[in-house]
Amino acid sequence: MDNSKLRQVLPIPDQAARGPATYDAKDPDTSFPPIEPLMPPVGAPNVLVVLVDDCGFGATNTFGGPVTTPTFDRLADQGLRYTRFHTTGLCSPTRAALLAGRNHHTVGMGGITEVATSAPGYSSLRPNTCAPLAETLKLNGYSTAQFGKCHEVPVWQTSPMGPFDNWPSGGGGFEHFYGFLGGETNQYAPALYSDTTPVEADRTAEEGYHFTEDMTDHAIDWVHQQKALMPDKPFFIYYAPGATHAPHHVPLEWSAKYKGKFDQGWDALREETFARQKELGVVPQDAELTARPEEIPGWDEMPEDLKPVLAREMEVYAGFLEHTDHHIGRLVDALDDLDILDDTLIYVIIGDNGASAEGTLNGTFNELLSLNGASAFETSEFMASRIEDFGTPKAYNHYAVGWAHAMDTPYQWTKQVASHWGVLSDTLDEYGGVIGRAHDRRQL
């Protein structure tokens, strides 16, 4: 393997053949260098980046939250937990910055793609002077693939006719993409693309389909194929599920695990989470829990007849997050089965934003109602009559603002509110939780 290649310029420039030009291949002076595959420097690891959507710092038990996440615990226990991670508070900007290694305005993503303008820094068009990370790795010899959500394609380019300059498997540097474009999708009936071709799911929700499971199946299949055909070549996988963005869709057996666990309400849950965070050491012992903003109602202020629905909203979200952790665990197990886990750097980012407060003060059975100005239809009676359908294909649900605030414990606000730099009582300057699993189990 040649490590002397000039990698300061990409693509690595081809070198002209040197030596005499001969007319006969049998001439003793005929000699040409062999054709060699492009490979990274010796020892370059596989890389897996996992980005969870709309998940607050205080959601997972890995960072003191109420949701069981054994995969995240496993990776954290074998590596490092990072608590200083700034995001933009919105999907597209955070993701564009992550995938380019540059400020989100530098890559044209000052807001989500749906609100792009021609103003500098807000066009949603990545300049061709800013190479994406996946492209840099690919041009250094990595196999690259993205699975899940892509919210970085300009809205006027999201068709099978492109142009594909800003698609993952177009100009984004990924050799393969399987997932959906845009901010969210129906987890039971997603709008799927394979590379740049629209495809249909292989089964229906009634037959057991869920997007997180499907994208994980494709990721595992891709890894098996990549290591079977190119065992000496490392990979870069970007695994970005639609979870835990709304709609909060999860099979009932997952939400059933949390029945009754949130009846105490979001104010008490914040206190419980904050105490666990101190026990874990992910917040300082002398930190003080931030006050709930006046704009967010307290649990005691909510109507009594709505509280069972509110508790159900959180049960569904918790099941959704644990379900996501489970499928990420399947991918990690696949790496272990292939005996490449110790040669893989894994980064789990929890998440691209804080938890989302876009579900209204009461939560919603169908967030499209509120987006279309029809939230008045969702009375307490309406919500209660559909309590058993939350999380199922019959719903397009989102939890109440109070739960989002609790999932962001110990911070002041939620997704979209990029305030305070995540400062907690003047003792922290943090915003998110990141797990890094070190290559060869060594700390980095």
BADO-901210 format. One line per field, with one value per atom (N, C-alpha, C): x negated, y, z. Coordinates in steps of 0.2 Angstrom, whole numbers, plus 5000, padded with zeros to 4 digits. Example, Ala and Ser with C-alpha at 12.3 -4.5 7.8 and 13.67 -1.06 7.14 Angstrom:
// BADO-901210
x	c(4934  4938  4934  4936  4932  4936)
y	c(4972  4978  4984  4989  4995  5000)
z	c(5039  5039  5039  5035  5036  5039)
//
This chain:
// BADO-901210
x	c(4996  5000  4996  4997  4993  4995  4991  4993  4990  4986  4982  4986  4993  4997  4997  4998  4998  5006  5008  5015  5017  5013  5014  5019  5020  5024  5028  5035  5040  5044  5045  5043  5035  5032  5025  5023  5018  5016  5013  5016  5013  5006  5001  4994  4993  4990  4988  4983  4984  4979  4972  4967  4960  4956  4951  4947  4948  4944  4944  4950  4952  4958  4955  4958  4956  4962  4960  4965  4967  4964  4965  4966  4971  4972  4967  4964  4959  4952  4951  4945  4943  4937  4934  4935  4935  4935  4942  4947  4954  4956  4958  4959  4964  4970  4974  4976  4978  4980  4987  4988  4994  5000  5006  5012  5014  5014  5016  5022  5026  5032  5030  5034  5033  5035  5030  5031  5029  5033  5030  5024  5021  5015  5016  5010  5011  5013  5018  5021  5027  5029  5035  5041  5045  5051  5057  5062  5068  5071  5076  5079  5087  5090  5098  5100  5104  5107  5114  5117  5124  5127  5132  5135  5142  5144  5151  5154  5161  5164  5169  5168  5173  5173  5167  5166  5162  5165  5162  5157  5153  5148  5150  5156  5159  5164  5163  5168  5166  5159  5157  5154  5155  5152  5144  5141  5134  5132  5136  5135  5140  5143  5147  5154  5156  5163  5167  5174  5178  5179  5176  5177  5171  5173  5168  5164  5158  5154  5147  5148  5142  5137  5138  5133  5129  5132  5128  5124  5127  5123  5117  5118  5112  5107  5108  5103  5100  5104  5101  5096  5098  5094  5088  5088  5082  5077  5080  5077  5077  5080  5080  5087  5089  5095  5093  5095  5094  5100  5099  5105  5105  5099  5099  5099  5105  5106  5112  5110  5114  5118  5124  5128  5131  5134  5138  5145  5147  5154  5159  5157  5161  5158  5162  5159  5154  5156  5152  5146  5145  5139  5134  5137  5132  5129  5133  5131  5126  5128  5123  5117  5117  5110  5106  5110  5107  5104  5107  5105  5100  5099  5094  5088  5089  5084  5083  5088  5088  5094  5094  5099  5105  5111  5117  5118  5117  5118  5113  5107  5102  5104  5108  5111  5118  5120  5126  5132  5132  5137  5139  5140  5142  5149  5153  5159  5161  5167  5168  5170  5169  5169  5176  5181  5188  5189  5184  5185  5179  5176  5170  5172  5167  5168  5161  5161  5154  5149  5151  5146  5140  5134  5128  5129  5127  5127  5134  5139  5146  5149  5144  5147  5148  5146  5146  5142  5138  5133  5126  5123  5116  5111  5107  5102  5098  5096  5092  5084  5083  5077  5076  5082  5082  5084  5078  5079  5082  5087  5090  5085  5086  5082  5082  5088  5088  5084  5084  5080  5073  5071  5063  5061  5065  5064  5064  5069  5069  5063  5061  5055  5049  5049  5043  5044  5049  5049  5054  5059  5064  5070  5074  5080  5085  5090  5094  5102  5106  5113  5117  5123  5127  5134  5136  5143  5147  5154  5158  5160  5160  5163  5158  5160  5156  5160  5158  5162  5157  5153  5148  5149  5154  5155  5160  5158  5163  5169  5175  5181  5183  5180  5182  5178  5173  5169  5171  5177  5179  5183  5181  5185  5180  5183  5178  5174  5176  5172  5166  5166  5160  5161  5156  5149  5147  5141  5140  5133  5131  5125  5125  5131  5132  5135  5136  5138  5133  5134  5129  5125  5128  5125  5123  5125  5123  5116  5117  5111  5109  5113  5111  5106  5103  5097  5099  5105  5107  5108  5106  5106  5113  5116  5123  5127  5134  5138  5145  5147  5154  5158  5163  5166  5171  5173  5178  5175  5178  5176  5181  5179  5183  5182  5187  5186  5189  5194  5197  5201  5203  5206  5211  5216  5220  5216  5215  5210  5213  5220  5223  5224  5223  5224  5220  5213  5208  5208  5206  5204  5197  5196  5189  5185  5179  5174  5169  5167  5161  5156  5151  5146  5151  5152  5156  5163  5165  5170  5176  5182  5187  5189  5190  5191  5197  5200  5206  5203  5206  5204  5206  5203  5204  5210  5213  5219  5223  5229  5233  5232  5235  5235  5239  5244  5248  5244  5239  5235  5228  5228  5223  5217  5219  5214  5213  5206  5205  5198  5197  5192  5185  5185  5179  5176  5180  5178  5176  5179  5178  5171  5170  5163  5158  5159  5154  5152  5157  5156  5152  5153  5149  5142  5141  5135  5131  5134  5130  5129  5133  5132  5126  5126  5121  5114  5113  5107  5105  5109  5108  5105  5108  5106  5099  5098  5092  5086  5087  5082  5080  5086  5084  5081  5082  5079  5072  5072  5066  5064  5062  5060  5055  5050  5045  5046  5052  5054  5058  5057  5061  5067  5072  5078  5080  5084  5087  5095  5098  5105  5108  5113  5117  5124  5126  5132  5136  5142  5146  5153  5156  5163  5167  5173  5178  5180  5179  5181  5176  5178  5184  5188  5187  5191  5199  5203  5210  5211  5216  5221  5218  5220  5217  5221  5218  5221  5217  5220  5216  5221  5220  5224  5226  5232  5235  5231  5228  5224  5219  5216  5211  5213  5219  5222  5225  5227  5230  5225  5219  5214  5214  5217  5216  5223  5228  5234  5234  5237  5237  5231  5225  5219  5218  5223  5223  5229  5233  5239  5237  5231  5229  5228  5228  5228  5221  5220  5214  5210  5213  5209  5205  5209  5205  5200  5201  5197  5190  5191  5185  5180  5184  5180  5177  5180  5178  5171  5172  5167  5161  5162  5156  5152  5156  5152  5148  5151  5147  5141  5142  5136  5130  5132  5127  5123  5127  5125  5120  5121  5117  5111  5112  5106  5106  5112  5112  5114  5116  5117  5113  5110  5107  5111  5108  5112  5115  5112  5114  5119  5121  5125  5132  5136  5143  5147  5153  5157  5160  5160  5163  5171  5173  5181  5184  5190  5195  5197  5196  5199  5206  5209  5216  5220  5217  5221  5223  5219  5221  5225  5231  5235  5232  5234  5232  5237  5235  5239  5245  5245  5251  5256  5254  5258  5262  5260  5263  5270  5275  5282  5281  5285  5284  5286  5291  5294  5289  5284  5279  5273  5272  5266  5264  5269  5268  5265  5268  5266  5259  5257  5250  5245  5247  5243  5242  5247  5246  5242  5242  5237  5230  5229  5222  5220  5225  5223  5222  5225  5224  5217  5215  5209  5203  5204  5199  5198  5203  5203  5200  5201  5198  5190  5188  5181  5178  5181  5178  5178  5183  5183  5177  5176  5170  5164  5163  5156  5156  5161  5161  5158  5161  5158  5151  5149  5142  5138  5141  5137  5136  5141  5141  5135  5134  5129  5122  5121  5115  5114  5119  5118  5115  5118  5116  5108  5106  5099  5095  5098  5094  5094  5100  5100  5095  5093  5088  5081  5081  5074  5071  5074  5071  5073  5077  5079  5073  5067  5062  5058  5059  5056  5061  5066  5071  5072  5071  5072  5080  5083  5090  5092  5096  5098  5105  5108  5116  5117  5121  5123  5130  5131  5138  5140  5143  5145  5143  5146  5144  5147  5152  5155  5157  5159  5163  5169  5173  5179  5184  5189  5193  5199  5200  5206  5211  5211  5216  5222  5224  5230  5235  5235  5240  5240  5243  5243  5247  5251  5255  5253  5248  5246  5251  5250  5255  5255  5261  5262  5260  5261  5259  5256  5249  5246  5248  5250  5252  5258  5262  5268  5265  5261  5258  5254  5251  5247  5252  5258  5263  5268  5266  5271  5277  5277  5283  5283  5278  5277  5283  5288  5293  5298  5297  5301  5298  5292  5289  5291  5297  5299  5297  5298  5296  5300  5307  5311  5308  5306  5304  5298  5293  5287  5288  5292  5294  5297  5301  5304  5299  5293  5288  5282  5282  5276  5273  5277  5274  5270  5272  5269  5262  5260  5254  5248  5244  5238  5240  5246  5248  5249  5250  5251  5257  5261  5267  5265  5260  5258  5252  5251  5245  5243  5242  5242  5235  5236  5230  5232  5227  5228  5228  5231  5232  5225  5225  5219  5216  5220  5217  5213  5215  5210  5204  5204  5198  5193  5196  5192  5189  5193  5190  5184  5185  5180  5174  5174  5168  5165  5167  5164  5157  5153  5155  5155  5156  5155  5162  5161  5167  5172  5170  5175  5175  5177  5178  5175  5177  5175  5178  5175  5176  5174  5173  5171  5164  5160  5153  5150  5152  5150  5146  5142  5138  5132  5131  5126  5126  5132  5133  5130  5129  5126  5131  5128  5132  5130  5133  5132  5125  5122  5115  5110  5112  5106  5105  5109  5108  5109  5105  5106  5107  5112  5113  5120  5121  5128  5130  5126  5128  5124  5126  5122  5119  5113  5110  5106  5106  5103  5097  5091  5086  5083  5083  5080  5074  5068  5062  5060  5056  5053  5048  5049  5045  5046  5052  5054  5049  5045  5040  5044  5043  5046  5042  5046  5043  5042)
y	c(4994  5000  5006  5011  5017  5022  5024  5030  5036  5036  5042  5046  5045  5049  5056  5060  5067  5069  5069  5069  5077  5081  5088  5091  5088  5090  5084  5085  5080  5082  5077  5070  5070  5065  5064  5064  5068  5069  5062  5060  5055  5056  5051  5052  5049  5053  5051  5045  5040  5035  5037  5035  5037  5031  5032  5027  5027  5023  5023  5020  5023  5020  5015  5009  5003  5001  4997  4995  4988  4984  4977  4975  4973  4971  4966  4962  4957  4960  4967  4970  4970  4968  4968  4975  4980  4987  4989  4985  4987  4986  4991  4991  4997  4995  5000  4998  5004  5002  4999  4995  4991  4996  4994  4997  4995  5000  4999  5003  4999  5003  5008  5014  5019  5017  5018  5016  5021  5022  5027  5025  5029  5027  5021  5018  5012  5013  5009  5009  5014  5016  5021  5016  5019  5015  5015  5011  5012  5017  5021  5026  5026  5026  5026  5032  5036  5042  5041  5041  5040  5047  5050  5056  5055  5056  5055  5061  5061  5067  5070  5076  5080  5076  5075  5071  5075  5077  5081  5078  5082  5080  5076  5077  5074  5068  5065  5060  5053  5051  5045  5043  5037  5036  5036  5036  5037  5044  5049  5055  5057  5052  5054  5054  5053  5053  5047  5047  5042  5036  5036  5032  5027  5020  5015  5015  5015  5015  5011  5004  5000  5000  5002  5002  5008  5014  5020  5019  5016  5014  5010  5005  5000  5004  5008  5012  5017  5021  5025  5022  5016  5012  5010  5009  5007  5013  5019  5024  5030  5036  5042  5045  5049  5053  5061  5064  5071  5075  5080  5084  5091  5093  5100  5099  5100  5099  5104  5109  5115  5113  5114  5113  5120  5120  5126  5127  5121  5121  5120  5118  5116  5111  5107  5101  5102  5106  5107  5110  5115  5119  5114  5111  5106  5101  5098  5092  5095  5101  5103  5105  5108  5109  5103  5098  5091  5088  5088  5084  5088  5095  5099  5101  5100  5103  5110  5114  5121  5124  5131  5134  5134  5133  5132  5137  5144  5149  5148  5146  5145  5140  5135  5131  5132  5138  5140  5138  5136  5133  5137  5143  5147  5145  5142  5139  5132  5130  5123  5125  5120  5120  5123  5122  5125  5132  5136  5143  5146  5143  5146  5152  5157  5163  5163  5168  5170  5174  5175  5179  5175  5178  5174  5171  5164  5160  5157  5158  5156  5152  5151  5148  5141  5137  5130  5126  5130  5128  5128  5122  5122  5124  5129  5131  5126  5126  5120  5121  5126  5127  5124  5121  5118  5110  5106  5099  5096  5091  5088  5082  5081  5076  5069  5067  5060  5060  5066  5066  5066  5069  5069  5062  5059  5052  5047  5048  5044  5045  5051  5052  5050  5048  5045  5038  5035  5028  5024  5028  5025  5023  5018  5016  5021  5024  5028  5027  5027  5026  5030  5033  5036  5033  5032  5029  5033  5034  5038  5045  5050  5056  5061  5064  5069  5076  5081  5087  5093  5091  5096  5097  5094  5095  5101  5106  5112  5109  5112  5109  5109  5114  5113  5108  5105  5099  5092  5092  5086  5082  5080  5076  5071  5066  5061  5064  5070  5073  5077  5078  5082  5089  5093  5091  5088  5084  5080  5082  5089  5091  5091  5092  5092  5086  5081  5074  5070  5066  5062  5058  5055  5050  5054  5061  5065  5068  5075  5078  5078  5074  5074  5069  5065  5061  5054  5052  5046  5041  5035  5031  5027  5027  5024  5028  5029  5032  5028  5027  5024  5028  5031  5035  5040  5045  5050  5057  5062  5069  5073  5078  5082  5081  5085  5086  5080  5076  5071  5067  5061  5056  5052  5049  5044  5038  5036  5030  5023  5023  5017  5017  5023  5023  5029  5028  5034  5035  5041  5043  5041  5035  5033  5034  5035  5034  5030  5026  5022  5026  5029  5033  5039  5040  5045  5043  5036  5033  5032  5034  5033  5025  5023  5016  5015  5009  5008  5003  5004  4999  4992  4987  4980  4977  4981  4978  4984  4983  4988  4988  4993  4994  4988  4986  4980  4973  4973  4968  4969  4974  4975  4980  4984  4988  4994  4996  5002  5005  5011  5014  5013  5014  5013  5006  5001  4994  4993  4996  4995  4998  5004  5007  5003  5001  4997  4990  4987  4981  4983  4988  4990  4992  4995  4997  4991  4986  4979  4976  4976  4972  4975  4982  4986  4984  4984  4983  4975  4971  4964  4964  4967  4967  4970  4976  4980  4976  4972  4969  4962  4960  4954  4955  4961  4962  4967  4971  4975  4975  4969  4968  4973  4975  4979  4986  4988  4995  4997  5003  5005  5009  5009  5013  5019  5023  5029  5028  5027  5026  5032  5036  5041  5038  5036  5033  5038  5041  5046  5045  5041  5039  5045  5044  5050  5050  5045  5045  5050  5054  5054  5060  5062  5068  5065  5070  5068  5066  5062  5059  5053  5053  5048  5041  5038  5031  5026  5021  5015  5010  5003  4998  4998  4996  4997  4993  4987  4984  4988  4993  4997  5002  5006  5011  5008  5001  4998  4997  4997  4997  5002  5008  5014  5016  5012  5013  5015  5021  5023  5027  5027  5030  5037  5040  5048  5051  5048  5050  5056  5057  5062  5069  5069  5075  5077  5083  5085  5089  5092  5096  5091  5086  5081  5077  5076  5072  5076  5082  5086  5086  5086  5085  5079  5073  5067  5066  5068  5068  5072  5078  5082  5078  5075  5072  5066  5062  5057  5060  5065  5068  5070  5072  5074  5067  5062  5056  5053  5054  5052  5056  5062  5067  5071  5070  5074  5081  5083  5090  5091  5097  5098  5097  5095  5094  5101  5107  5113  5116  5113  5116  5117  5122  5123  5122  5118  5117  5124  5125  5131  5131  5137  5138  5137  5134  5133  5140  5141  5148  5149  5155  5156  5154  5154  5152  5145  5141  5133  5132  5129  5128  5123  5123  5118  5112  5107  5101  5102  5105  5106  5111  5115  5119  5116  5110  5106  5104  5103  5101  5093  5091  5085  5079  5081  5076  5075  5080  5079  5075  5075  5072  5065  5060  5054  5054  5058  5059  5061  5066  5069  5064  5060  5054  5049  5048  5043  5046  5052  5055  5054  5054  5053  5046  5042  5034  5032  5035  5034  5036  5042  5045  5041  5039  5035  5028  5025  5019  5020  5025  5027  5028  5031  5032  5025  5021  5014  5010  5010  5006  5008  5015  5017  5015  5015  5012  5005  5001  4994  4993  4997  4995  4998  5003  5005  5000  4996  4991  4985  4984  4979  4980  4986  4988  4987  4989  4988  4981  4977  4970  4967  4969  4967  4968  4974  4975  4971  4969  4964  4957  4955  4948  4948  4953  4953  4954  4955  4956  4962  4967  4974  4979  4977  4983  4986  4983  4986  4990  4989  4993  4999  5001  5006  5011  5017  5023  5024  5025  5026  5032  5037  5043  5043  5043  5044  5051  5055  5062  5062  5064  5064  5071  5075  5074  5080  5081  5086  5093  5092  5098  5096  5101  5099  5095  5093  5090  5095  5093  5098  5100  5106  5109  5111  5108  5109  5106  5102  5099  5102  5109  5113  5112  5116  5115  5109  5106  5100  5094  5095  5089  5088  5084  5083  5076  5074  5067  5067  5073  5074  5081  5081  5088  5092  5088  5092  5096  5095  5099  5106  5106  5112  5116  5113  5116  5119  5117  5120  5124  5126  5131  5127  5121  5117  5114  5117  5113  5114  5118  5119  5113  5109  5102  5097  5098  5093  5095  5094  5096  5090  5091  5085  5079  5080  5074  5071  5075  5072  5068  5071  5067  5061  5061  5056  5050  5051  5046  5042  5045  5042  5040  5039  5038  5032  5027  5020  5020  5025  5025  5029  5033  5036  5032  5034  5030  5025  5024  5019  5022  5018  5021  5025  5025  5029  5037  5038  5044  5047  5054  5057  5062  5059  5062  5065  5070  5074  5075  5075  5077  5084  5086  5093  5096  5103  5107  5105  5104  5102  5096  5091  5085  5087  5091  5093  5097  5101  5105  5100  5095  5090  5086  5084  5080  5084  5091  5095  5097  5093  5094  5094  5098  5104  5111  5111  5117  5121  5128  5132  5131  5129  5129  5123  5123  5117  5118  5114  5115  5121  5124  5131  5137  5136  5142  5141  5144  5143  5149  5149  5154  5151  5156  5155  5150  5148  5144  5137  5136  5130  5131  5137  5138  5136  5132  5130  5134  5138  5141  5144  5146  5149  5144  5138  5133  5128  5128  5124  5128  5126  5129  5123  5120  5113  5114  5109  5109  5102  5097  5091  5085  5079  5073  5069  5068  5064  5058  5052  5046  5045  5044  5042  5035  5030  5024  5024  5023  5023  5017  5019  5014  5009  5003  4998  4999  5002  5003  5008  5011  5016  5023  5026  5033  5038  5042  5047  5053)
z	c(5000  5000  5000  4995  4995  4999  5004  5008  5006  5001  4999  4994  4993  4988  4991  4986  4988  4989  4995  4997  4999  4998  4999  4994  4988  4983  4981  4981  4979  4973  4969  4968  4968  4971  4970  4963  4961  4954  4951  4945  4942  4940  4940  4939  4932  4928  4921  4921  4917  4917  4915  4918  4916  4913  4910  4907  4899  4896  4889  4886  4880  4876  4872  4873  4869  4864  4859  4854  4855  4859  4860  4867  4869  4876  4878  4874  4876  4876  4874  4875  4882  4884  4891  4894  4890  4893  4895  4893  4894  4901  4904  4912  4913  4916  4918  4926  4929  4936  4936  4941  4942  4943  4941  4943  4950  4955  4962  4964  4968  4970  4975  4975  4980  4987  4991  4998  5003  5009  5014  5017  5021  5024  5028  5030  5034  5041  5043  5049  5050  5044  5044  5046  5051  5054  5050  5050  5048  5053  5050  5054  5053  5059  5059  5063  5060  5063  5064  5070  5071  5073  5070  5072  5073  5080  5082  5081  5079  5077  5083  5084  5089  5096  5098  5105  5109  5115  5120  5124  5127  5132  5137  5140  5146  5144  5138  5136  5138  5136  5137  5144  5146  5153  5152  5147  5146  5148  5148  5151  5156  5160  5165  5164  5158  5156  5158  5156  5158  5153  5148  5142  5142  5142  5142  5135  5135  5129  5130  5130  5132  5127  5120  5115  5117  5118  5120  5126  5131  5137  5136  5132  5130  5126  5122  5118  5123  5127  5132  5137  5139  5144  5141  5134  5131  5128  5129  5126  5130  5127  5131  5130  5135  5135  5134  5129  5128  5130  5134  5136  5133  5129  5126  5119  5116  5109  5107  5103  5101  5094  5094  5088  5086  5080  5078  5080  5083  5085  5080  5074  5068  5064  5061  5057  5052  5047  5041  5042  5046  5048  5051  5057  5060  5056  5052  5048  5042  5039  5034  5037  5043  5046  5048  5051  5052  5046  5041  5035  5031  5032  5029  5033  5040  5044  5044  5042  5042  5045  5046  5049  5044  5047  5043  5038  5039  5035  5029  5030  5025  5020  5022  5017  5015  5016  5013  5017  5023  5027  5033  5032  5038  5041  5038  5040  5037  5038  5035  5028  5024  5016  5014  5018  5016  5016  5020  5020  5017  5012  5009  5005  5005  5000  4997  4992  4989  4993  4999  5003  5005  5005  5006  5013  5013  5019  5020  5016  5017  5011  5006  4999  4999  5004  5005  5000  4996  4991  4994  4994  4997  4991  4992  4987  4985  4979  4976  4978  4982  4986  4992  4995  5001  5000  5001  5000  5006  5005  5010  5013  5019  5022  5019  5017  5013  5007  5003  4997  4998  5004  5005  5007  5011  5013  5007  5002  4996  4992  4991  4987  4990  4996  5000  5000  4997  4997  5001  5004  5008  5004  5006  5004  5008  5005  5009  5008  5013  5012  5017  5015  5020  5020  5026  5027  5032  5030  5034  5031  5035  5034  5030  5025  5022  5021  5025  5025  5023  5018  5015  5008  5004  4997  4996  4992  4991  4988  4991  4990  4982  4978  4971  4967  4971  4968  4970  4974  4977  4972  4966  4962  4959  4956  4952  4947  4944  4939  4942  4948  4951  4950  4949  4949  4955  4955  4961  4964  4963  4966  4974  4977  4984  4987  4983  4985  4988  4993  4996  4991  4986  4981  4975  4975  4969  4971  4973  4975  4982  4986  4993  4995  4991  4992  4994  4995  4997  4990  4990  4985  4985  4991  4991  4996  4995  4999  4999  5005  5006  5011  5010  5015  5012  5015  5013  5013  5009  5009  5013  5016  5019  5027  5031  5038  5042  5039  5042  5037  5039  5035  5039  5036  5040  5041  5047  5048  5046  5045  5042  5034  5031  5024  5021  5022  5020  5013  5011  5004  5003  5000  5000  4993  4994  4988  4989  4984  4984  4979  4982  4978  4975  4969  4966  4963  4965  4962  4967  4966  4971  4971  4977  4978  4983  4983  4988  4993  4999  5005  5003  5005  5003  5007  5011  5015  5018  5020  5023  5031  5033  5041  5044  5041  5043  5043  5038  5038  5042  5046  5051  5049  5044  5041  5046  5047  5051  5048  5046  5043  5046  5053  5056  5056  5056  5055  5048  5043  5036  5034  5037  5035  5038  5044  5048  5044  5041  5037  5031  5028  5022  5024  5030  5032  5033  5037  5038  5032  5027  5021  5017  5017  5014  5017  5024  5027  5025  5025  5023  5016  5012  5005  5004  5008  5007  5010  5015  5018  5015  5011  5007  5001  4998  4991  4992  4997  4999  5006  5008  5015  5018  5013  5016  5015  5013  5012  5018  5021  5027  5024  5028  5026  5031  5028  5032  5031  5036  5036  5040  5037  5041  5041  5048  5049  5053  5050  5052  5052  5057  5057  5057  5055  5056  5063  5067  5074  5077  5083  5086  5084  5078  5075  5074  5075  5074  5066  5065  5069  5074  5080  5084  5083  5079  5077  5079  5083  5086  5087  5086  5087  5095  5096  5103  5108  5106  5112  5114  5111  5113  5118  5116  5120  5127  5126  5132  5138  5136  5142  5146  5144  5148  5151  5151  5154  5161  5162  5169  5172  5168  5170  5170  5167  5166  5169  5173  5176  5181  5183  5188  5184  5178  5174  5173  5168  5166  5171  5176  5181  5185  5188  5192  5188  5182  5178  5177  5176  5176  5182  5188  5194  5195  5193  5193  5189  5183  5178  5180  5183  5185  5190  5195  5200  5198  5193  5190  5186  5183  5179  5184  5190  5195  5197  5198  5200  5194  5188  5183  5182  5184  5183  5176  5173  5167  5167  5174  5175  5182  5183  5189  5196  5201  5207  5210  5208  5211  5206  5201  5196  5199  5196  5198  5192  5193  5188  5185  5179  5176  5177  5178  5179  5172  5173  5167  5165  5159  5156  5157  5158  5159  5153  5147  5141  5141  5145  5145  5152  5151  5157  5161  5168  5172  5172  5174  5174  5178  5184  5188  5184  5179  5176  5170  5168  5163  5165  5160  5162  5164  5170  5172  5167  5163  5158  5153  5152  5147  5149  5155  5158  5156  5156  5153  5146  5142  5135  5135  5139  5139  5141  5146  5148  5143  5139  5134  5128  5127  5122  5124  5130  5132  5132  5134  5133  5126  5122  5115  5113  5115  5113  5116  5122  5125  5122  5120  5116  5109  5106  5100  5100  5106  5107  5109  5113  5114  5108  5104  5098  5093  5093  5089  5092  5098  5101  5100  5100  5098  5091  5086  5079  5078  5081  5081  5084  5089  5092  5087  5083  5078  5073  5071  5067  5070  5077  5081  5081  5083  5083  5077  5071  5064  5063  5066  5065  5070  5076  5080  5077  5074  5071  5065  5062  5056  5059  5066  5069  5067  5066  5064  5069  5074  5079  5082  5083  5086  5081  5075  5070  5068  5072  5069  5075  5072  5076  5076  5082  5082  5086  5082  5086  5086  5092  5092  5095  5091  5092  5094  5101  5103  5105  5101  5094  5090  5084  5080  5083  5087  5090  5097  5101  5107  5105  5110  5109  5106  5102  5099  5102  5102  5105  5100  5095  5089  5089  5095  5096  5099  5100  5104  5111  5115  5122  5124  5120  5122  5119  5114  5110  5104  5100  5094  5092  5090  5087  5080  5077  5070  5069  5069  5068  5062  5057  5051  5052  5057  5059  5061  5066  5068  5063  5058  5053  5048  5048  5043  5047  5053  5057  5059  5060  5062  5069  5073  5080  5084  5083  5087  5087  5082  5082  5087  5090  5094  5101  5103  5110  5114  5121  5126  5124  5122  5121  5114  5109  5103  5105  5108  5110  5114  5119  5123  5119  5115  5111  5106  5105  5101  5105  5111  5116  5114  5112  5110  5104  5100  5093  5092  5097  5097  5095  5091  5089  5083  5082  5077  5070  5065  5058  5057  5062  5062  5064  5067  5070  5066  5068  5065  5071  5077  5083  5085  5090  5093  5100  5104  5111  5113  5119  5121  5123  5122  5124  5130  5135  5142  5142  5138  5138  5134  5129  5126  5130  5134  5139  5144  5146  5151  5148  5141  5138  5137  5138  5137  5143  5149  5155  5155  5158  5162  5159  5152  5149  5149  5147  5147  5142  5136  5131  5127  5121  5116  5109  5105  5098  5096  5091  5088  5092  5098  5102  5104  5099  5100  5104  5111  5115  5121  5124  5130  5129  5122  5121  5125  5127  5132  5139  5141  5147  5153  5158  5163  5170  5172  5178  5179  5173  5173  5175  5175  5176  5170  5165  5160  5153  5148  5141  5137  5137  5133  5130  5125  5122  5120  5119  5117  5120  5119  5121  5116  5116  5111  5114  5111  5113  5108  5110  5105  5107  5103  5104  5101  5105  5102  5098  5093  5089  5093  5092  5096  5104  5105  5112  5116  5112  5115  5116  5121  5121  5117  5114  5109  5112)
//
